[in-house]
Every structure is written in C-alpha cells, then in structure tokens.
C-alpha cells in the first residue's frame, strides 16, 4: 500500500481558505457587513486580504465600529479624526454610502473636509449624526436645511434647545409633525412638506414665515366635521407681529370649518403676507377671516397663484357681501402681485380700498400686461375711504 506524501502547511491553508477565492464583489459585501474596525483588521489575515477592505462601498463610523478607551474628550476627538482620515486616504473604490454617527465629533471642522472629499466621488447617501442634546442647551439659533431626521430625533433636538430664539427649517425629510414648544422662540421660518404644525408656549414668538410646498385637498365630507386648522394654528400665537403665509399653507389653514373671525384678535399683527388662489372659496374664507381678525394691520401683501385660477370654479360676490364690512384703522400699505383681472380679485381690491381710511399707497402688479389699460380704468373708479390713498399699476 502506497502512502500519500505529507501535505505542506501552505497546501492545507489553500484547501481550508475557500473564502478568499470568492468573487471580489461578494467579498466586498461580506466586509460591508462588518464594523469598519473589523473590516480593516482583515488586512492582517494574509497578503491576499491586504487592503481588500479599501473597496467596500458602504462605510459606517459609529460606536460599534470605533471604540476609543479614554475619558479625555480631546484625545477621543483627535483619535477619531485620525482614524477617519486614514481610512478615507487608503480607500480605493467608490463610496456609495457614508455614515458618521458619533457625538464626540460635534463641532469638528474636519467634517467639512470629509464632505468635500465625498462630494467629488460617487456617494449616493450621506448620513450625519453627530449631535449631543446637552450641547444644544444654550443654542439661540438653529438652522436646519436639507436635512433628514426621524420624528423622535427632531423632537428631542428641539426640546434640548431651552434658550432657542430663532428656528429655521427648510427642505427637511423624515419628520412631518411640527409641534413647536419653545418658550423663548421669537423667529420661526419653515418651508417644506409636512402634515401639521402647532405651537405651545410660544408667548414671545413675533415673526413667523410658513410655506407648505405641496398642495392639500380640503375634503368637504371630512372638513365640515373636523376642527379648524385656522383656530388650532393661532390659539397659541398671542403676540405674533409679522406673518408670512407662503405656497399652499393658506389651503392648509382652510381645512375644517373656517370661522368669520378668530375668537381672539391678533392685536399685535401689523404685517401680513398671504399667497392666495382667488378662485378657491375656502382660501378666500381663510384670508377674509385673517383680515377681519387683525385690526391693527399696517401692511398687507397678497401674492396670487395664477397657475391655479382655472382649477376651481370662479368665486363671485364673496368680497361684496355687506356683512364682511370691517375697518382697517391703521392700514397704510397694500401690495397685490399677480392679478389677472378676474372679478374676485377686483372685489378684494375694492373691499380693501373702501375699508382703509388711512391708506396711503396700494400697488397692483398684474400677471401680464394684456388688458392693462382696462384694469387701470376699473381701479380708478373704485371708492376709496382714504382721501390720500394712491393706487399704482405696475407694468411688467
């Protein structure tokens, strides 16, 4: 019986190391499932594995992937920065997803450098989670633009800002319920897609600008029995002075039963800007409710949405009803932009002119110059409560 020659260690390793013979993309997927620390450590297995990790498409830096045993925050931060720099320098392939989740990197200027580096490649998803709630405790200004946050993260972040005075939210994703509870908040600017917005303890909030970037439907079967969005919005805004209602937010406020006026007038509101579809009855009702609830208005701006004028049937006789009469005792400036000369627009202009005894200037800018002279002639015949009121027709 012939004996087989003994196998050398390298031959045994070759038979046992079947994973190394897998296709490169399969190895990349396997390494992507490992914490970044373990993925890099595979370089020590054998020469063939050296820098295999440098081609993984997903890189995640978090507590699971990076753990530094030190109590000194400066030491932790410096080591984290060096680790991330080293990995990005040696990486030799596309990075489709990059996630950085570590509170000890808050305020590190190197983040800007990493973002610039990734923006030059093929990164499709960039996730940044670096804040620690306690560190926002003394923040007075919070500006979040083009961000994605979970609803609970947004709420926790906002609740941690006890001294917050200015809040800006533009083009956000991941949270749709804006419950603003900020005792010291004075300025609030939001523009995006959301389901609802409400205020609590907003006793000093004075400047509010809200734009809803998507149209909403006012289902009559639901809205008549539902609570008024208009009432809910203003119930905790006792001292707002300047209000801008942009995009489709007036349509949102018109959901539910719109009252003829608010239970408590907005006595501090002196500037109002609204974007209005004059052919939408609910929007007209909401706009009129606002006007009748703000006795101390000094300046009004109305921006017309002309692209929607043909969507809903025309609103007739709305602004001419006698019971809509009210007095704007301090209104001095009115600007209306984008009118096309339809009846409801002209009736609104007539309504404002006849109820503003101290009006000084009304500026009208049509959506086009077509029929401009006829529009001017109609405006000149409207009765004015103020003998000093001047009406300016601006051509394009």
Secondary structure, 3 states (H helix, E strand, C coil): CCCCCCCCHHHHHHHHCCHHHCCHHHHHHHHHCCCHHHHHHHHHCCHHHCCHHHHCCEEEECCCCCCCCCCCHHHHHHHHHHHHHHHHHHCCCCCCEEEEECHHHCCCCHHHHHHHHHHCCCCCEEEEECCCHHHHCCCCEEEEECCECCHHHHHHHHHHCCCCCEEEEECCECCCEEEEECCCCCEEEEEECCCEEEEECCCCCCEEEEEECCCCCCCHHHHCCCCCHHHHHHCCCCCCCEEEEEECHHHHHCCCCCCCCCCCCCCCCCEEEEEECCCCHHHHHHHHHHHHCCCCCCEEEEEECHHHCCCCCCCCCCCCCHHHCCCCCCCCEEEEEEECCCHHHHHHHHHHHHCCCCCCEEEEEECCCCCHHHHHHHHHCCCCCCCCCEEEEECC
